[in-house]
Amino acid sequence: MAQLAKTYEPQEVEDRIYKFWLDGGYFHATPNACDETGSKKKPYTIVIPPPNITGQLHMGHALDETLQDILIRFRRMQGFEALWLPGTDHAAIATEVKVVEAMAKEGISKEQIGRDKFLERTWEWKRKYGGRIVEQLKKLGSSCDWDRERFTLDEGCSKAVREVFVRLYEKELIYRGERIINWCPHCKTSISDAEVEYEEKEGFFWHLRYPLSDGSGFIQLATTRPETMLGDTAVAVHPEDDRYKTLVGKMLTLPIVGRQIPIVADEYVERDFGTGVVKITPAHDPNDFEVGLRHNLPVINILNEDATINENGGRFQGLDRYEARKKIVAELEEGGFLVKTEPIKHNVGSCYRCHHTVEPRVSRQWFVKMKPLAKPAIDSVRDGEIKFIPERFDKIYYHWMENIKDWCISRQLWWGHRIPAWYCADCGETVVAREEPHTCPKCGGKNLAQDNDTLDTWFSSALWPFSTLGWPDKTPELDYFYPTSTLVTGYDIIFFWVARMIFSGLEHMGEAPFNTVLIHGLVRDDKGRKMSKSLGNGIDPLQIIEQYGADALRFTLATGNSPGNDMRFSTEKVESSRNFANKIWNASRFIMMNCEGSEVAYGLPTQLETEDKWILSRFNNLCAEVTENLEKFELGLAVSKLYDFIWDIFCDWYIELAKTRLQSDNAVTAASVRQMLVYIMSNTLKLLHPFMPFITEEIWQTLPHEGDSIMSAKWPEFNAKYNFPEEEAAMERVMNAIRAIRNRRAEMNVPPSKKASVYIETAFKSDFEGGSSFIERLAYAGTVKVGDSFSIADSVQIVTNAARIYIPMGELVDIEKEIARLEKEKEKDAKMLAGIESKLGNAGFLSKAPENVVAAEREKAAKLNEKIAMIEGSIKALKK
């Protein structure tokens, strides 16, 4: 049998094992694959949430990929044809920004070199840096089918995008129009509602007076964005507000601008909020835009793409929006139009990419009509076709989908899927087509120009579960692996991605894209704070892997993980996981050293002792529980049970129990226990493999086994014939006795070298007689006697739920010496207690010392009182 190195070195093992998996094609999945009996395998599919090509592996990725890999390895071992389909996202804004920044260092802009040259540079950037995160995912042990790696801008995905666009356009679910959109002045592109992050910020309500044009008075209102008044085209009141009924239809003179604007009545206005009057700026507020449509109001855009004031702003033209705000407020105050300024806190929207404040702005864009697509997507969750885990995320999904607005899908970027729409310069016809048209179908003209805009990144990501399998072509992969099985993702992209994949799958495939959405939380630091550059508390998973190994990181991320909940991460937890890996390694080395020079058959021994049946029964139950936990996506519970079984039950108990037989002169007994050790270790490694793939493969390869890799080994299943409740109960009685004796000896400071007779009074004599050798070895007993009744003078008595145990006191300690030792310890502790009580009795100390210092001293006093009482109890017992 091969031997393991003295210590586990992840850096030496992991790259070698990963290459072994890649070379062996163990990650590859094949449509319509059959098992060894010739039966067609069931598919199990996960599509990876494609990381951005600009990305570096962070702890969120590490958690996401670890959870997916656990599930895919588990299902693969269960006999499913498991496909984990990898790929990356072109990340339109993020990538374009990176390339533009690199070009700026050369002193050039994208406008100077033109679209084609810019795209050449971006593809070159992608070739250079785009695969970086893929290599980092491999370091984590991700068992993706790398033969099927996709990219959202590859030829197949691009074909799918054009197909979807044309189909939706032909069904009038995609349209082009002027509407209010969210505009990022920094990225200089439109962004969807889902890409706007809201944060509470301090601001002001500026209360203004707008004069009636006939000179009969003023009307008062308030605004948080006074610069937008340059685009006001009305003021609105509620039609049933008696205060203003007589004013509806009258004209106002817009302060400092001089333009005449009407007072309109609209039910959008809240009568009870403020003065019940709102200014209407159709070009810069989504609600005002709708009011403007109802009342046929002019739309005056006052902002350039960079949020400076444009030509419609008169003398404020060219000023930044915030600089213009200051000057406008100053002029309003000077003209007597500013009533007061009120500090407030309000939600301000910012771009999720660059975090600059977005501006609502009227713009001609492309939109997806969402209401017809949202309804089937809502029903699919409500009817149970798709299940969110945990279920509480249903409500978030419903709220978003039931209140959804049309999706703005056009972006003013060059990197991405260019919108497949062409405009005829001769007749103005819009031509939407799968392939580039050369003739206008309306007038026959040849003068066609393609739309300059690209599609929202999430448009292509929404098609990921089926575009990556070959759609719109009918492929064996699409037929076999779609719909996919489980989507694993964070709660932060339910709106961006999950909802869009659901309605896209239902619309284009007629089936939901997956049946389960497993939502995980964020990885926070040890204080519960979100990891961020500004706090400087980010932890690089690659550094953790370098220092502790990928298995230790994976085990840490899985431990204590609960669906939907955030988790705290600390290097101390990783160290604990590394120690666990070392425990497994050392236990395996112990088994191998004891098997050296012996032929150990794979499988169970023919003769099972009580302790063998106990460990087999416990392992059998573990198989059932871990399998159930994984099928319910309770990964944290599964890994916790594995930890307890390996560390406590197998290593700390069974291996110790086995040593008695390993050292036996009986060759049959020794061979039997060797076989049992190998069987339990080998099969426990299979259960642990999805969580810690590298170390389990390395050890499994050195043990007697069947097959080429633990990855393709059969998942251990519960077997009713391996249930031994009576033997479990018998061993637990013996183990409880051993624990109780060891605890009492520890309390009395008796060293393990001091052997003492043990008398066990019990109704379960056969159990204790069978376990007497274990009690001798593990409870440091000189001799063990089992009977119905004993009367042992001057003895320590220990009671368990199955026995009364007597140990002669004289065999444990020299009573006189022990009393003297305890008296000395009591005297020392009493002196310490007197000093603390003196301090606590000092009024000066109590009044000047901080509360936490006083509390600490009181706690010390309480602990010392408790300790002295215990010592006195021990002395009293010894004197008896």
N, C-alpha and C positions, 0 to 999 in steps of 0.2 A: 504493500500500500504506500502511495506517495506521502511525503511528509510536508507539513506547512512550515514556513519560516517562523523563527522564534517570535517575532512581533509582526502585527499587521501593518503594512505600509501601503495606504491607499494610492499614493502617487505611483508606486511600482505596479500595482494590480490593475487600476481602473482603465488606463489607456489600452493595455494589453487585452483585457477582457472585452472592451468595446470593439476593438478590431476583430476579435474572434467572432463576435455576434454579427458584425457587418460582413465579414468574409463568408460566414456560414449562411447568410441570407435569412436569418431568423426573424427579422422585422417585416419581411415581405409577405403581403397577403394576395391571394389569387382568387378571382371570382369562381364560384361553383366548385371550390375545393372539397375534397372528400377526406374522411378520416381513414384509419387503418382497416376498417371493416367495409369500406367502399360507400358508406353513407355520406350524403351531402352535408357538409358542415353548415351550421347557422352562422350568418355574418354578425359581427359586432363592430360598429364603426364610430370613430370619433374624428371630427375634423378639428385641427388645431386652430385656436383663435390666432390668425396670422400676425406675428409681430411685425412692426414696422422695420423696413430695411435700414432706417436711421437708428434703430434701437440698440442699446447695450443691455445685456441680461441684468435685470434688477430682481429684487426679492419677490415682487409680485409675479413676474414671469416664473421664477423658481417654484413658487407655490402652485401656480396654474399648471405648469408642465408636470410637476411631481404628482398631483392628483390625477391628471389624465394618464400618466404612465402607470400608476398603481392600478387603475381600472383596466387598462388595455392589457397589461401583463397578467392580471387575474383572469380575464376572460379568455386570453390566449391559452393559458394553462387549463382552463375548463373545457377546452375543445372547440371554442368558437374560432372561425376564421376572422381574426381580429385585425382590422385596418385602422391605424392611426395615421391620418393623412396630413402631412406637413406642408408648410408654405409660408410665404412672406407677403406683406402688403406694401404697395408702392408708396403709401403715405404721402399723398399729394402735397399738402402745405409743408409738412415737416421736411420732406426731401428737397422741395424747391427752395426753401429757406436756406438749407445747408449749402446747396450749390451756389445760390446767389451770394451768400456770405464768402464762400471760397473765391468767387469771381471778383468780389469787391476788393479782396486783398491784392488782386492783380490789376486793380484800377479799371475794371470793365463791368458793364451791366448787361443784363439779358437783352434789353432793348437794342443795345449796340450791336450785338452779334446775331440777333434774330432768332426766331423760334426753332428752326431746324438745327442750327449750331448749338443752341442751348440744350435741346433734347439729346444731341450727341454727347454733350458734356455730362448730362444727367445719367444717361445709360452707362457711361464710363465710370461715373461715381458709384453707380449701383454695382457694376462688376467688381469694383475695388473694395467697397465696404459692405455691400448688401448681404454677403454671405457670412459676415462676422457673427451675427446673432445665432445663425444656424449651427456654427461650430461650437458656440457657447452652450447651446441646448444639448449638444452631444456630450459635453463634459458632465452634464447633469445625469446622463444615462438614458436619455429619451429614446424609446424604442419605436420611433417613427419609421414608416416605410419610405425611406429617403429616395427610392427609385421613383416615387410618385410625387416628389416635391413640386409644388406649384407656386406661381407668382401672379398677383392680381392683374399684372399688365402683360402676362404671356399671351401667346397667340390664341390659345383655347379660351381663356377667361375673357379676352377682348372680344372674341366672336360671340360669347354668351351675352356680354354687356350690350353689344349692338342689337342682338336678337331681342332682348328684353325691352330695350328702348323703343325699337320699331313696333313691337307687339302692343306695348302700352300706349304708344302714340296712335296706333290704328284703332285702339279701343277707346280713344279720347280720354285716357287716364294720365297721359302726359300732355301738357300744354305750355305755351309760352305767353307770358303776359307781364304787365306792369303791376307790381304789388309791393307792399312793404316787406322788406327782408332785413335780416340782421347783417350789418356790414361791419367788417373789421378794418379799421383805418390803417392798422399796422401791416396785416397780411394783404390788404387791398383786395379782398374778395368777400363774396357773400358767404354766410355760414347758416346751417340749419338751426332750428330751435333747440335741438338736442345738443348742439355744440356750444350753447351759451351757458356759462356757469354764473350763478347768482350768488352774491355775497353782500352781507349787510355792511353798509358804509355810512360814514357821517356825511351829511349834506345840509341843504337849506331849502325851505319853502320861501320863495320870494312872493309876497302878497302885492298885487298890482292893481292899479285903477285904470280901466279903459274908458275914455270919455265918449258919451253919446254924441253923434255928429251934429244933432240939432241943438247942442249946448244945454240940454235939460238935466245933465248930471253925469254920473259915472256908474259903471258896473264893476264889481270887485271880484278878483279870482286869484289863484295861486299857482305857481309852477316851480318845478325843480330844475328846469332847463330853460332859463330866460332867453338864451341865444336863439332858440327855435321860434321865438315870436316873429322873427324876420320872415318866417314862412306861414304865419297864421293867415287863414282865409275865412274864419268865422269864430264866433263864441257860441257855446251851446248851453241850454237850460232844459230842465225836464218839462214836458208839455203840461203836466198837472201841477206844476209849482206855481201857486197863486202869487208869489212875490214877483214873478217875472212875466206873467201872462200878457200884460199890456206892452211889454218890451219886444216880444217876439216879432220879427220882421223889420225892426228898426236897424239903423246902421250905426256902427262905432267907427271911431278914427283910431287906427292902430298907433299907439304911442311911439314916438321917435322915428316912425316910418312914414306915417301920414296916409296909409292906404285905407280905403273904406271897406269894412267887412261887416257882414250881417250877423244878427242874433237869430239862431235857429233853435227849434224845439226838437229834442231827440231823447228817446227813452234810455239811451246809454248813460245819461247823466244820473249820478246818485244825488238825490235831493238833500240827503242828510249829511253829506260829506262836505266840509268847509262851507263855502257860501252857496253851494249848489250851482256854481257856474264853472265851466271849463273852457279853456282856449282850444281851438281846433287847428291842428297842424297836419293836414293829411299826408304830407311827404315824410314826416318824421315820427309817427306814432301809429301802431297797427290799428288801435281802436279809432283814432281820428281818421285814418284812411277809410274805414268802413262808414263812419259818419259822413265823410266827404262824398262817398259813392251814393249814399241815400239822398243827399241834398244837392248833388251835382256841383260840388265846390271845386274851385281851381286847386291844382296840386303844385306847390312851389317848393322845389328842392333847393336848399340853401347851402348844402355841403358838397365839397369836392371829395374825391376818393380817399384823400389823406386826412379828412375831417377839418380842413381849413374852409373858411367861408368862401362861397363862389360868387359869381357876378350878380346873383339875386340878392346878395346881402348888402348892396350899395356901398357905402363908405367903409363897411367892415370887411370888405372883400380882401382875401389874402391872410386874414388873421386866423390863428389856431382857434379851435372851438372854445377853449378855456380862456384864452386871452380876449376873445370877442365877448365872452360872458361878462368878464370884469368891466369892460368898457360900456357894454349895454346897461348893466346894473348902475354904473356911475351916471350915465345919461338919464336913466329912468328916475334916479333919485334927484338929480339936478332939475328935471322937468316937473317934479312933484307927483310922479306916477307911482313911486315906490311907497307903499303904506308901511310895511315892516319886513324884517328878515327873521325867519324862525328856524333855529337849528333843529334838525331831525336826523333820524337814522332810517335808511331805506335800502331796499335791495337794488343793487346795480349789476347789470349783466356784463360779463367780460368774455373774451374769446378763450376757449378751452386750450388753445395752442400757445398763444403769446401773452394771454392775460391782460390785454389792453381792453379798455371799455368799448363795447360795441355801440354802434349807432343804428337805430331803426331808420331805414332810408328807402324811398321808392326807387325801384330799379326794374328794368326789363330782364326777366330771368325765366328759366325753365322750372316747372313744378310738376310733382306727381300728385294727382288727385287722391287723397288718402281715405276718405270715408268709405268708398266701395271696397277698398282693400283691407281696411281695419276690421270690418265686421266679421268676416270669416276667421280672421286671426284671433279675435276675441273669443269667438265660439269654440275654436279648437282647444283653447285652454279651459274654458268653462265646461266643455263637454268631456274633458279628461283625455283628449287625444294627446295633449302635451301636459306634462306635469312639472311644476316648479318644485325644487327641493332647496330650502324649506318652503312650505306652502304660502307663507306670509308674503312672498314676493309676487304672488298672484295679484294682490291688491294694487301694488305699484304698477304692474303691467296694465291692469284694467284702467287705472286712472289715466295713464299716459295715452293708451289707445282710444279710450272713449272721449278724450278731449283733444285728439290730434288735429293738427292743422295741415294744410297741404305742405308737402315737403319740397323745399327749394333745393334743386339738385345741380344747378349750374354753378361753376366756380371760375373766377377770373384768374386762372392759372394756366401754365403751359404743360406741366408734368401731370399726366393722367390720361384717362380715356376721353378723347376729344368727342364732343357731342356730334352724333351722326346726322347733322342737319345742314343743308346747303341753301343759300339764298340766291335767287336769280336776279341779277342786276337789271335785266331787261323788263321783267314784268312784276317783280317783287314776290314771286311764288316761293314758298318754303317747301323744300323737298327733304323728307326724312327717309333714309334708305340704309340697308345693310351694307351695301358696297357703294363706293363713290360714283355718283351719277355724272355723266358728261354732257347730257342734254336736258334742258328743262322740259318736263312732261306737259307743261301748260302752253308755252310759247315756242318751244323748239330751240330756244336760245342756248348758246354755249358758254355764256358768261356767268358761271356758278362759283360762289365762294363759300367755303365751309365756315360754320360758326367757330369763333375763336375760343370759346369757353370749353372747359373740361367738366367732367362729372364729379360730384361729391365722391370722395374715397369710399364712403359707406355704400354707395350704389353697387359697386362691384363686390364689396365684402358681403352684401346681402345675398348674393348668389352663390357664395362659397360652398355650401353643402352639395350643390348639384353641378355647378360649373366645373369644379375640380374633378368630377367623375365623368366629364366628357360632354355634358349637355351643351348645346341643343342636339348633338348627335346621339343616336341610340347606341350606347356602348355596353359591353358585358359588365363593366364596373358600375355603371349607373343602374343597371337592372338588378344587380346583386347587392350592392352596398347602400343604395338609397331606398327608403329613408335611413339616415344615420341613426345611431342609438342614443348617445348621450352627448350633450353639449356642456362643457365645463367652462365657467367664466365668472368674472367678478360682477358684483351688483352694480358697479359704476357704468357698465355698458349695456344694460338691459334695453335702454331706449335706442342707443346708437346702433346696436348690432342685432341683439336677440330678436326684438320685435320686427325688424326689417327682414331678417332671415325667415321668420315665420310667415309673414304675408307674402313674401316672394316665393317660398316653397309651395304654399297653397295655390297661388295664382298660376305658376308656371309648371309645377309638377302634379298638381291636384292632390298632393299629400303634404302633411307637415314634415319639415326637414329633420326632425328628431322627436323622440317620445319623452325625453327627460332633459330638463335643464338644471344642472347642479350648480348652485350659486355659492361661491366662497366669498369670504370677507377680505379685508386688507391685512397686510403684514405690518404691524406697528412696532415701535421700539419697546424696550423693556419698561418704559414709563407710560406706555399706551398712546404715545404721540405718533402721528402720521410721519413716515419717513420722507424727508425733503432736503433739497440742497440748502435752503435757507437756514434750517435748523442744524445742518451738518450731522444728522443722525442716521444717514443712509448706510446700509451695510452691503458691501459688494459680495454677492454669492460666489463669484469666482475666487475671491480671496479665501472665503470660508472653505470652499472645495479644496483649494491648494493647501490649506492648513490642516483641515480635519477630514477631508474626503467627501465625495458626493453622497455616500450612504448616510453619513452623520447628518448632513444638511437635510436630506430627504426625510430621514426619520424624525428630525426636529420639526419639520414643517407638517408632517402627518400627525405627530403626537399632540393631543389636545385640540386637534382641528375639528370644528363643528360647523356643518353647512350654514352659510350665511353670516357667520360671526367673525369679527376681526380676531386676530391672534397677536400675542406679544412675542417678540423674538429677542433672544439674548445669546451671547456667545457661551454663557454658562450652560444653557440648554444644549447647545451643540457639543460642548465638552462632555456632558452627560451621555449624549447619543454616541459619541466616540468611545466612551468607556463601555457602553453596551456592546459596541462592535468588538472591542477588545475582549470582553467577557465571552462572547460567542467564539472568537478565535482561540482563546485559551482553552475553552471547554473542548473544542474540536481537536486541538493539539493533544490534549490529555487522552481523548478517545483513540486517536491515531497511534500515539506512543504505546498505548496498552494493546493495540491491535497489531503492532509491529511483529513480523515474523509469523503471523497467524493468517490463515485463510478465513475471511469473514464473508459468509454468504449474504446476499441482499435479501431482506425479507424478515419475517418474524421467526424467532426460535420455536421449535416444536413444543418445548416445555416452558411454561410461564409460571414464575413464582408470584407470590402475593404482590410484592412491590412492582413486578413487571405488569401485572394486570392493573394495578393502581395507575401507573404512569400511562399505560396504553389507554385506559378509560378516560383519564384526564385529557390526553391528547385527542382522543376521539371526540370528546365534547368541545374541545378547542376548535377542531375542524368545523363542526356545526356552527359554532358561535361566530367565528371569523368569517365564514362564508356568508352567513346571514347578515352580518354587519356590512360586508362589502356590497352585497346585493341591495341593501338599504342605503348605501352611500354613507354609512357611519364609519368612515375611515379612521377617525381618531379613536373610536371605541375598539376597533379591530386591532390596531397597533398597540394599544394599551394592554389588551389581553395577551397578545404575543409577548410583550415585554415581561409581564408578570409570569407567564408560563416558563419562558426561557430562563430568566434570571432566578426566580424563586423556586419554582417546582422542579425544573429539569436540572439546572446547574447546582443550586444550593441544596437540593434534596436528593433527587434521583442519582446524580453522579456520586454524591457522598454515600448513599445507600449501596451503590454498585461496588464501591471500593472493597467492601467486605468480601464479595464474591470474586472480584478480580484478583485478590490476594489469596484466594483459596487454593488448596492443593488439588482440589477436584477439577480436572481439566474440562469436564462436560459443563459444570456450573460456570466456570470462567468463560468458556466459549459462548454459552447461552447469553450471559450478560453483555459480552462484547457485541454480539449480534443485536441485542436489544438497544444498546447505546447508539449503534450506527443507524438502526431503523428509525428511532425517535428523532435523532439529530437530522438525518437526511430529509425526513418528511416535514420536520419543523422548518427547515431551511426553505422548503417549497412554499409554505405559508408565509414566510417572511420575505420571500423573493420579490414580490411586487413593491415592497417598501425599501428594501436594501439589496438591489440587484447584483452589485459587484461582489460583495463579500460572500453572498450566498452561492454565486456561481463558482467562485474560487474554491470554497470549502467543498461544495458538492462534487466538484470534479475530482477531488482527492479521495472521496469516500466511495465505497462500493455503490454503484448506481446503474440504472437502466436508461439508455438514451444518450444523446450527444451533448445536450445542454439542459440545464435546469429550466430554461425558458420554455422548452417544449415538453417538459415532464408533466405527467398527469397531476392535476390539482387533487390533494387529499380530500376524501369525502367521508362523511359520517357513516359508520357501519355498525348497525345494531348489535352484531355479534361481538363487538369489542367493548361493549358496555359491561362493566363489572362493579355494580353498586356495592355489593357486599365487601369486596376486596378494597374498594375505595374507603368505605367506612372503617374497615379494620386498620388500614394504614394511617388514616387520620387520627384514630385513637392513639396509636403508637407515637405518631409525630407530635400530637398535643402533649403527650407525656414528656417527650424529649425536650420540647420547647419549655415546658414548665420547670423541669429540672435545671436546665441551663440558665433560665431566668433567675431562679432562686440562688443558684451558685454564684451568679454574677452579682446579685444583691449582697451576698455575703463575702464577696471578693475572694472566692475560692478559685485557685488557678486550675487550668485543665489538667495539669500533671498530677493533681491530688485526686486519686481514685477513691470512690466510696461505694459501699454496698447499697443496693436499691431493692426495696421490698414493695411489691405492687399488689395491692388488695383490689380485686376486680371480679366482675361477673363475666368478663371477656378473656378468660384465661388463655385460650388458644391463640388469640390475636397477640397478646403480650409475650407468650412463650415463643411464637414465631418471630417476633420482632426483638427478642432479647439481645441478639448480636448487634442490632442497630443501636439499642439503648446503651450497650457497653461501649460502642465506638463513639457515638455522637453525644451521649450524656455523661461520658467519662465515668461510667460505672465499673467498679471492680468486679462485682458479681450481681446478677439479677435473679431475684426469686419472685415467683408469681404464685399467689394463693387466694383462698377465700377470705382469710382473716389473719392479721398480724398484730402483735402487741410489742412494740419496740420502744423501750424506755429511752429518755433523753434523745429524741429524734426530731428532725425537721419533718413536718408533715405538709404534703402538697396535694391539693385536690383538683382533679380534672373532671370533665363530664363523664368519664368512663372508669376512673380509678382513684384510689387513695394511695399515695406514695409515701413511704417512710425512708428516711436516710439518717443513720446514726450520726448524731451531732459530733461525737468524738472523732469520727472518720473524716469530717469536713474541716474542722478547725480545732486549734488548741484554745479551749474556752477562756482560760485565764489571760492568755496573750491577746486574744481577740477583744476581750472586755477592756483591757488596758489600752489597746489601740483606739477603740471607739471612745473611751473617756478622754483621751488626748485630743482626738478630732473634735469632740463636743466642746472642749475647753477653748480651742482655737476659734471655732465658729461663734461661741458665746461672746468672746472678746470683740470680734468683728461686729456682732449684733449690737453690743453695748455702745460702740462708737457711732454706729448709724442712728441708734435711738437717741443718743445725746444730741446729734446734729438735728434730728427731727423735733427734738424738744426745745430747740433754740429759736425763739420768736424772730430774732434778727435774720437767721438763715431762711426761715419760712417766708419772710416778707421781701427779702432781696433776691433770692435765687429764682431763676426762671421756673415756670410751672413744670416743664418737662424734666428738669433736674430733680425737683422735689419728688415728682412721680417715680422717677428712676430709683431714688433712694428708698422710697416706700416699698417698691417692688423687691429691692434687694433684701430689705428687712423681712418681708413676708416669706421669701424663699429660704432665708436663714432659719426663721422660726419653724418652717416646714421640715427642713433638714434636721434640725436639732431634735424635733419630735420623733422623726424616724430613727435617729441614732439612739434616743432613749428607749424606743420600742425594741430595738435590736438588743440593747444591753439587758433589758428586762427579760426578754426571751432567753438569752444566754444564761442569766443568773438562775432561771428556773431549772 
